[in-house]
C-alpha cells in the first residue's frame, strides 16, 4: 500500500472525530482527511449540556491540538461546583470546585473544533450505510452512503457514536439498555424559577431511585430527570412523575414548559469489549469514542476519552504514515496498549457508579458519603499525577503528558 497522501475518512463530526481531523491536519505527514457527518449542518440538533475536561485526557488533547488557550477563553468560570440535595431540596453536600476540571458548554467546544479544521473538511449530510473492503488487501476501502454515493479511503475511523455503522465492520456488539432513562430538559431562567438551585453541577435524589441531575448557570438550568424504567416507557412528561413527591419548587420546575426536551435511554456497550479482524483490509479500520466504548455518563469520561482516543490515534497514524510503517499493525497496537486498557477501566467505573446511584438503595446522604470518598481518592490521584509531571520535567526537561 502506498503511503503518499494517505486518505483518512473520519465518520462522525462530533468532538472526537473533529479532534482527530484537526490533529492530522496539523501534522506534516502526507495525509488527506475528510470528515463525513450524517447531520445536515452544525445546528441540526442541540449538542447537550456541559462537559468537565480532565487534565490527563481532554485538556491534554486540546493542548496537543493547539486549542487550549481558546478553550480556556470559553470555559464557564466557577462552574465546577457540586451540590447534592435530597427530595426536600435540603443541601446534603457541596463542593465549590478547584478549577482543575473546567466546565465548557458542549456546543461551544464543538464549534471551537469546527472552526479549527481546514475549510471543506466536513461533508455534511453524509449518512453512512455500509463500509466494504477492496478486491485486494491493500486497495482502498469503500464507504457507501444513503444518497447512493461511494467514497474511497485508505484508513477509516469510526467516530460515529453509539449506533456506529463503522463498528459493524469489526464486531457484532450492540449497545444494551441499562434500565435507566433520562428526560433531558433545558429551562430558561428568565421563564421559570430556578433560584432554589445552586450554580454548578446538581445531584438531587430521593429514596425511590429517582434523580434530578444537571447543570445550572446564569441563563439556564439543564436538568436530566432520571428513573429506572423499562426501555421505551419514559416520555418527556415523565419528568413530573419522577419528582411528584419532591418539594414544591422542583415539582413546579418539572411541570413548566422547557425550552427543549428529549428522552435519552442510557445504553452501554459490553464492558471489556474487544474485537478481531477476519479480513486483512479491516486492519485499516479503527474506532474511537462512543463507537468503541459507549458507557454511562456516571464517570464523566465519555467526551474526555473521545478526545484522548483522537490524540493517541493521531500520533499512531502520523508516525505510521511518515515512517512508512504498517498501518494495520499500528492501529492494532493502539487498541491493545492504549484504547482498550484505558476504556475498560473507565467503563467498569461508570457501570459501578450507575449501580451506586440507582440500584443499591442509596439516598442523597448515601451518595454524599460515597462522593466524599471518591473526591478524596481523586485528589490523591491528582497529586500523584502532578508529582509525576514535575519529576519528568526535572529529569528530562519536557512534559510527557502534554
C-alpha positions in Angstrom: 0.0 0.0 0.0 1.3 3.5 -0.9 1.6 5.9 2.0 1.9 9.1 -0.1 -1.1 11.3 0.6 -2.9 8.7 2.7 -6.6 9.3 2.6 -8.2 9.1 6.1 -12.0 9.0 6.3 -13.4 10.0 9.7 -17.0 9.0 10.1 -18.7 11.3 12.6 -18.3 15.1 13.1 -18.6 15.1 16.9 -15.9 16.1 19.4 -13.7 13.0 18.8 -13.9 13.0 15.0 -13.2 16.7 14.7 -10.3 16.5 17.1 -8.7 13.7 15.1 -9.2 15.7 11.9 -7.6 18.8 13.5 -4.6 16.8 14.8 -4.0 15.0 11.4 -4.1 18.4 9.6 -1.6 19.9 12.0 0.9 17.2 11.1 3.5 17.5 8.4 2.7 13.9 7.2 1.2 13.4 3.7 -2.4 12.8 4.9 -5.7 13.9 3.4 -8.5 13.8 6.0 -12.3 14.1 5.3 -15.0 14.0 7.9 -18.3 12.5 6.9 -21.2 13.7 9.1 -24.8 12.5 8.8 -26.4 15.7 10.1 -27.2 18.4 7.6 -25.3 21.1 9.4 -23.7 22.2 12.7 -27.0 23.4 14.2 -29.1 20.4 13.2 -29.8 19.4 16.8 -28.9 20.5 20.4 -25.5 19.4 21.4 -26.2 18.5 25.0 -25.0 20.1 28.3 -21.7 20.9 29.9 -18.5 18.9 29.9 -15.8 18.9 32.5 -12.5 18.3 30.8 -9.8 16.4 32.8 -6.2 17.4 32.7 -4.8 14.0 31.6 -7.3 13.3 28.8 -9.5 16.2 27.5 -7.2 19.1 28.3 -4.1 17.2 27.1 -5.9 16.7 23.7 -6.7 20.4 23.4 -3.1 21.3 24.2 -1.8 19.0 21.5 -4.4 20.4 19.1 -3.1 23.9 19.9 -6.5 24.9 21.1 -6.0 25.0 24.9 -5.9 28.8 25.2 -9.0 29.2 23.1 -10.7 26.6 25.2 -9.9 28.4 28.4 -11.4 31.6 26.9 -14.7 29.7 26.5 -15.0 27.9 29.9 -17.6 28.7 32.4 -15.7 30.2 35.3 -16.5 28.8 38.8 -19.0 26.3 37.3 -17.2 23.2 38.6 -19.0 23.4 41.9 -21.1 20.3 43.0 -24.2 20.3 45.2 -26.1 17.2 46.4 -29.6 17.7 47.6 -32.4 15.4 48.8 -36.0 15.4 47.6 -36.8 18.2 50.1 -34.1 20.2 48.4 -32.0 20.3 51.6 -28.3 20.6 50.8 -26.5 17.4 51.9 -23.1 18.1 50.4 -21.4 20.9 48.5 -18.0 21.3 46.9 -17.0 24.7 45.4 -14.6 23.1 43.0 -10.9 24.0 42.5 -10.8 24.8 38.7 -8.9 21.6 37.9 -11.8 20.3 35.7 -13.1 23.4 33.9 -16.6 23.2 32.5 -17.5 24.1 28.9 -20.7 24.0 27.0 -20.5 21.1 24.6 -21.8 23.3 21.7 -19.0 25.8 22.3 -16.4 23.1 22.3 -17.7 21.5 19.1 -17.8 25.0 17.5 -14.2 25.6 18.5 -13.2 22.4 16.8 -15.3 23.1 13.7 -13.6 26.4 13.3 -10.2 24.8 13.7 -10.3 22.3 10.9 -9.4 23.2 7.3 -12.4 24.6 5.4 -14.4 22.0 3.4 -13.0 19.1 5.6 -16.6 18.2 6.7 -19.1 16.8 4.3 -22.5 17.4 5.9 -25.5 15.2 5.2 -23.3 12.1 4.6 -25.2 9.3 6.2 -23.1 6.2 6.1 -24.9 3.0 5.1 -22.0 0.5 4.9 -18.3 0.0 4.7 -16.9 -2.6 2.3 -13.5 -4.0 1.6 -11.3 -3.8 -1.6 -10.8 -6.5 -4.1 -7.2 -6.9 -2.9 -6.0 -6.5 0.7 -4.1 -3.2 0.2 -6.7 -1.5 -2.0 -8.9 1.4 -1.0 -11.8 0.8 1.4 -15.2 1.9 0.1 -17.8 3.9 2.1 -21.4 3.7 0.9 -23.8 6.5 1.7 -27.5 6.7 1.9 -27.7 9.0 -1.2 -26.0 6.3 -3.3 -22.6 7.9 -3.4 -19.4 5.9 -2.8 -16.2 7.3 -1.4 -12.8 5.7 -1.1 -10.2 5.9 1.7 -7.0 4.2 2.8 -8.0 4.3 6.5 -11.5 4.6 8.0 -12.1 5.8 11.6 -15.4 5.3 13.2 -16.2 8.3 15.4 -19.9 7.8 14.7 -21.2 7.3 18.2 -23.4 4.7 20.0 -25.0 3.2 16.9 -21.9 3.2 14.8 -22.0 1.8 11.3 -18.3 1.5 11.2 -18.2 -0.7 14.3 -20.3 -3.3 12.4 -17.2 -4.0 10.3 -15.3 -5.2 13.4 -17.8 -6.6 15.8 -21.5 -7.6 16.2 -21.7 -5.9 19.6 -24.6 -3.5 20.1 -25.5 -1.1 22.9 -27.6 -2.6 25.7 -30.1 -0.8 27.8 -29.0 -0.2 31.4 -32.5 0.1 32.9 -32.2 3.9 33.4 -33.6 6.7 31.2 -33.3 10.4 31.3 -35.7 13.2 30.4 -33.2 15.8 29.2 -34.8 19.3 29.6 -33.5 22.8 29.4 -35.3 25.6 31.3 -34.5 29.3 30.7 -34.0 31.1 34.0 -36.0 34.2 32.8 -39.0 32.0 32.2 -39.1 29.7 35.3 -37.9 29.9 38.9 -34.5 28.3 39.3 -33.4 30.4 42.3 -33.6 27.4 44.6 -30.8 25.7 42.7 -27.1 26.4 43.3 -24.8 27.2 40.3 -22.7 24.4 39.0 -23.5 20.7 38.9 -26.5 19.3 40.7 -27.3 15.8 42.1 -30.7 15.6 43.7 -32.0 12.2 44.8 -34.9 10.5 46.6 -35.2 7.1 48.2 -37.1 5.6 45.3 -34.3 5.6 42.6 -35.4 8.9 41.1 -32.9 11.7 40.5 -32.5 15.2 39.0 -29.0 15.7 37.7 -27.9 18.7 35.8 -26.0 22.0 35.4 -27.2 25.4 36.3 -25.7 28.7 35.1 -26.9 32.3 34.9 -29.1 31.7 31.9 -30.5 28.2 32.1 -31.0 25.1 34.1 -30.1 21.9 32.1 -31.7 19.1 34.1 -31.7 15.3 33.5 -34.7 13.8 35.3 -33.6 10.1 35.7 -35.5 7.0 36.7 -35.4 3.2 36.5 -37.9 2.2 33.9 -38.3 -0.4 31.1 -36.9 0.9 27.8 -39.4 2.9 25.8 -41.7 3.7 28.8 -40.1 7.1 29.6 -41.6 10.2 28.0 -41.0 13.9 28.3 -44.0 14.1 30.6 -42.3 11.6 32.9 -40.3 14.5 34.4 -43.3 15.4 36.5 -43.8 11.8 37.7 -40.2 11.5 38.7 -40.4 14.4 41.2 -44.1 14.1 42.1 -43.3 13.7 45.8 -40.5 16.2 45.9 -40.5 19.8 47.3 -42.7 22.2 45.5 -40.0 24.2 43.7 -38.7 21.1 41.9 -42.3 20.0 41.1 -43.0 23.4 39.7 -39.9 23.3 37.6 -40.7 19.9 36.1 -44.2 21.0 35.3 -43.0 24.1 33.5 -42.6 24.1 29.7 -38.9 23.6 28.8 -37.1 25.4 26.0 -36.3 22.0 24.7 -36.6 18.4 25.9 -35.9 14.9 24.8 -35.8 11.3 26.2 -32.4 9.6 26.5 -32.3 5.9 27.3 -28.9 5.1 28.9 -27.3 2.4 26.8 -23.8 0.9 27.0 -21.6 -1.4 25.1 -20.5 -4.5 27.0 -17.7 -3.6 29.4 -14.4 -5.0 28.2 -15.4 -5.1 24.6 -12.6 -6.0 22.1 -12.6 -7.3 18.5 -10.6 -9.1 16.0 -10.2 -8.9 12.2 -11.2 -11.7 9.8 -10.0 -9.9 6.7 -6.7 -8.1 6.1 -8.3 -4.8 4.9 -10.2 -4.4 8.3 -6.8 -3.8 9.9 -7.1 -0.3 8.5 -10.5 0.4 10.2 -10.4 2.0 13.7 -12.9 3.1 16.3 -12.8 6.0 18.8 -15.1 7.5 21.4 -18.6 6.0 21.9 -18.2 3.9 18.8 -15.5 2.0 20.6 -16.6 2.1 24.2 -20.1 3.6 24.9 -20.6 3.8 28.6 -22.9 5.6 31.1 -22.2 9.2 31.9 -21.6 8.4 35.6 -17.8 8.6 35.4 -17.6 11.8 33.4 -15.3 10.2 31.0 -17.2 10.0 27.6 -16.0 13.2 25.9 -12.7 13.0 27.7 -12.0 9.6 26.3 -13.1 10.6 22.8 -10.6 13.4 22.9 -7.8 11.2 24.3 -8.6 8.5 21.7 -8.3 11.1 18.9 -5.0 12.3 20.3 -3.4 8.9 20.6 -4.7 7.5 17.4 -3.4 10.6 15.5 0.1 10.0 16.9 -0.1 6.4 15.7 -1.3 7.3 12.2 1.1 10.2 11.7 4.1 8.0 12.7 3.0 5.1 10.5 2.4 7.4 7.5 5.6 9.4 8.0 7.8 6.3 8.5 6.0 4.1 6.0 5.1 1.6 8.8 2.3 -0.9 8.6 -0.9 1.0 9.3 -2.8 -2.1 10.4 -0.2 -3.2 12.9 0.0 0.4 14.3 -3.8 0.6 14.8 -3.8 -2.9 16.5 -1.1 -1.7 18.9 -3.1 1.4 19.6 -6.1 -0.7 20.6 -4.1 -3.3 22.6 -1.9 -0.9 24.6 -4.0 2.3 24.8 -7.6 2.2 23.7 -8.8 -1.0 25.4 -7.0 -0.7 28.8 -8.0 2.9 29.3 -11.6 2.5 28.2 -12.2 -0.8 30.0 -11.2 0.7 33.3 -13.4 3.7 32.7 -16.4 1.5 31.7 -16.1 -0.5 34.9 -16.1 2.6 37.0 -19.0 4.0 35.0 -21.1 0.9 35.5 -20.3 0.7 39.2 -21.3 4.3 39.6 -24.6 3.8 37.9 -25.4 0.9 40.2 -24.4 3.0 43.2 -26.9 5.8 42.1 -29.8 3.7 41.1 -29.6 0.0 42.2 -28.2 -0.1 45.7 -30.9 1.8 47.6 -28.8 4.9 48.3 -30.5 8.2 49.1 -28.8 11.6 49.0 -27.0 11.0 52.2 -25.5 7.7 51.0 -24.5 9.3 47.7 -22.9 12.2 49.6 -20.8 9.9 51.7 -19.7 8.0 48.6 -18.9 11.2 46.7 -16.7 12.4 49.5 -14.7 9.2 49.5 -14.4 9.5 45.7 -13.2 13.1 45.7 -10.7 12.2 48.4 -9.3 9.4 46.2 -9.3 11.5 43.1 -7.4 14.2 45.0 -4.7 11.7 45.8 -4.5 10.5 42.2 -4.3 14.2 41.0 -1.4 14.8 43.5 0.4 11.7 42.2 -0.2 12.8 38.6 1.2 16.3 39.3 4.2 14.8 41.1 5.0 12.6 38.0 4.7 15.5 35.7 7.1 17.5 37.8 9.5 14.6 38.1 9.6 14.1 34.3 10.2 17.8 33.7 13.0 17.9 36.2 14.7 14.7 34.9 14.2 15.0 31.2 13.2 18.6 30.6 9.9 18.1 28.9 6.3 17.5 29.9 5.4 13.9 28.8 1.7 14.3 29.4 1.3 17.5 27.2 
